Amino acid sequence: MADKNRATGNSQFIGLASFFDNPSFSDLTIKVQGRSFHCHRVVVCSQSKPLTAHISAGFLGATTGVIDLEDDDEYVVECFLKYLYAGDYPVSFPRSNSKDIFKTNSIL
């Protein structure tokens, strides 16, 4: 569930949600279970240290602009990315089980 600042319309998120999985100005791709999400480093990396590490020097993502999360649950990653862009995410996880949710939590 979203925190109070995000839920009340924090100006940081106004209009940003329209760039979720939008290739416009995208400079990062996150791949999970055959799906590719068009992302923006400024949005993702400013809020996730583990994903920032994936594109740091010495990692493949630094040169390719692609983060491969093939072992993670697609729906959970999608919810996480929606949260980064909009400050909110769906509450239910119909396609995931708790094991997958906790496993993916390691990238947050």
C-alpha positions as CSV (number, residue, x, y, z in Angstrom):
1,M,0.0,0.0,0.0
2,A,1.2,3.5,-0.8
3,D,2.6,5.7,2.0
4,K,0.8,8.9,2.9
5,N,2.9,11.3,0.9
6,R,2.5,9.3,-2.3
7,A,-1.2,8.7,-1.8
8,T,-2.0,12.4,-1.2
9,G,-0.6,13.5,-4.6
10,N,3.0,14.3,-3.9
11,S,4.0,16.5,-6.8
12,Q,7.0,14.1,-7.6
13,F,4.5,11.6,-9.0
14,I,2.1,14.0,-10.9
15,G,2.4,13.0,-14.6
16,L,5.2,10.6,-13.9
17,A,2.8,7.6,-14.1
18,S,2.3,8.2,-17.8
19,F,5.9,7.2,-18.4
20,F,5.5,3.7,-16.8
21,D,6.5,1.2,-19.5
22,N,6.5,4.0,-22.0
23,P,9.5,3.9,-24.5
24,S,9.5,7.7,-24.7
25,F,12.9,8.8,-23.3
26,S,13.5,5.3,-21.9
27,D,17.1,4.6,-21.2
28,L,16.7,1.3,-19.3
29,T,15.0,-2.0,-19.9
30,I,14.0,-4.4,-17.2
31,K,13.4,-8.0,-18.4
32,V,11.4,-10.5,-16.4
33,Q,9.9,-13.8,-17.6
34,G,10.0,-12.8,-21.3
35,R,8.5,-9.4,-20.7
36,S,10.4,-6.1,-21.2
37,F,9.6,-3.0,-19.2
38,H,10.7,0.4,-20.7
39,C,12.1,2.3,-17.8
40,H,13.9,5.5,-17.0
41,R,17.1,5.4,-14.9
42,V,16.2,8.7,-13.1
43,V,13.0,7.2,-11.8
44,V,14.2,3.6,-11.0
45,C,17.7,4.3,-9.7
46,S,16.7,7.2,-7.6
47,Q,14.5,4.9,-5.6
48,S,16.1,1.5,-5.7
49,K,19.7,0.9,-4.6
50,P,19.7,-2.8,-5.7
51,L,18.6,-1.9,-9.3
52,T,21.1,0.9,-9.3
53,A,23.8,-1.7,-8.5
54,H,22.6,-3.7,-11.6
55,I,23.7,-0.8,-13.9
56,S,26.8,0.2,-12.0
57,A,30.3,-0.3,-13.4
58,G,31.3,-3.9,-13.5
59,F,27.8,-5.2,-14.2
60,L,26.4,-6.1,-17.7
61,G,23.6,-3.6,-17.3
62,A,26.1,-0.7,-17.2
63,T,26.9,-1.3,-20.8
64,T,23.7,-2.7,-22.2
65,G,21.1,-0.7,-20.3
66,V,19.3,-3.9,-19.6
67,I,18.5,-5.5,-16.2
68,D,17.7,-9.2,-16.4
69,L,15.4,-10.3,-13.6
70,E,14.3,-13.5,-15.2
71,D,14.2,-15.4,-11.9
72,D,11.7,-13.0,-10.4
73,D,7.9,-12.9,-10.6
74,E,6.7,-10.7,-13.5
75,Y,3.6,-9.5,-11.6
76,V,5.6,-8.5,-8.5
77,V,8.2,-6.6,-10.6
78,E,5.4,-4.9,-12.5
79,C,3.8,-3.8,-9.2
80,F,7.1,-2.6,-7.9
81,L,7.8,-0.5,-11.0
82,K,4.3,0.9,-10.9
83,Y,5.0,2.0,-7.3
84,L,8.2,3.7,-8.4
85,Y,6.3,5.6,-11.2
86,A,2.9,6.3,-9.5
87,G,3.4,5.9,-5.8
88,D,0.8,3.2,-5.7
89,Y,0.3,-0.4,-6.8
90,P,-2.4,-3.1,-6.9
91,V,-3.0,-4.6,-3.5
92,S,-3.8,-8.2,-4.6
93,F,-1.3,-10.7,-6.1
94,P,-3.4,-13.1,-8.0
95,R,-0.7,-14.7,-10.1
96,S,2.0,-14.8,-7.4
97,N,2.5,-16.9,-4.3
98,S,4.2,-15.7,-1.1
99,K,7.4,-17.5,-1.9
100,D,7.8,-15.5,-5.2
101,I,6.9,-12.2,-3.4
102,F,9.6,-12.7,-0.7
103,K,12.1,-13.8,-3.3
104,T,11.5,-10.7,-5.4
105,N,11.7,-8.5,-2.3
106,S,15.5,-9.0,-2.5
107,I,15.7,-6.5,-5.4
108,L,13.6,-3.7,-3.7
